[in-house]
């Protein structure tokens, strides 16, 4: 993300008619890819129903509601009023209003929650849009209970998906430098360093969709290539919903990470 975008990105995500125009992971041809992120949590995380959970950047609420459905009390925080409305509606639709609350807020400023201590803090699908990852991690670490879990996703620059995204961003920066840049990628080592700097230690990581280059629909549109790439990604997801650790664990289109608050 270019420095000038840091001042504009929060405004973009807080306005109506922006992120809601393109972010709906539970629908569309790639819903299977985003469902695999929940499959990771289902397989890798032993959830205690007594947990207090904070879902930062909750969007339509799918991760916070996943915890609420397991008996946890969860709070979803989001900048965007339309996303807040979608999350509340999803909670009503699933009968989870008593266990899932939605508030306005941003990752870098969670002061209203600092008197609480959450057993799990989530930052899913948000790393890529944060102007200051270090500040956001420090803010989220402050509300995490000792030994609590920090769950996150990011787009790795080592992945095929991330590489294509960076090609697009590079071209956009050269050809349309005035346009807002709202996303970026990270290297695995960079993420580990940032976590440690905030007092978090990565325990496990999972690559979801190593072959899911079709998420870059801006390149391929509704072409035959797009359909073929989606079919290939779907076949991978049927055989390997995710890859834990190792080479492929760092090269999914998205990486799901589980970290713990260090002493």
KAURZI-V752593 format. One record per helix or strand of 2 or more residues. SS is the DSSP state (~ for helix, > for strand). FROM is the first residue (numbers start at 1). LEN is the number of residues. If there is no record, write none. Layout:
ss=SS from=FROM len=LEN
ss=SS from=FROM len=LEN
//
This chain:
ss=~ from=3 len=12
ss=~ from=19 len=3
ss=~ from=31 len=14
ss=> from=52 len=5
ss=~ from=62 len=8
ss=> from=73 len=6
ss=~ from=81 len=13
ss=> from=100 len=5
ss=~ from=111 len=3
ss=> from=118 len=6
ss=~ from=127 len=3
ss=~ from=133 len=10
ss=> from=144 len=11
ss=~ from=160 len=16
ss=~ from=188 len=10
ss=> from=200 len=9
ss=~ from=213 len=3
ss=~ from=217 len=4
ss=~ from=224 len=16
ss=> from=243 len=2
ss=~ from=246 len=4
ss=> from=254 len=8
//
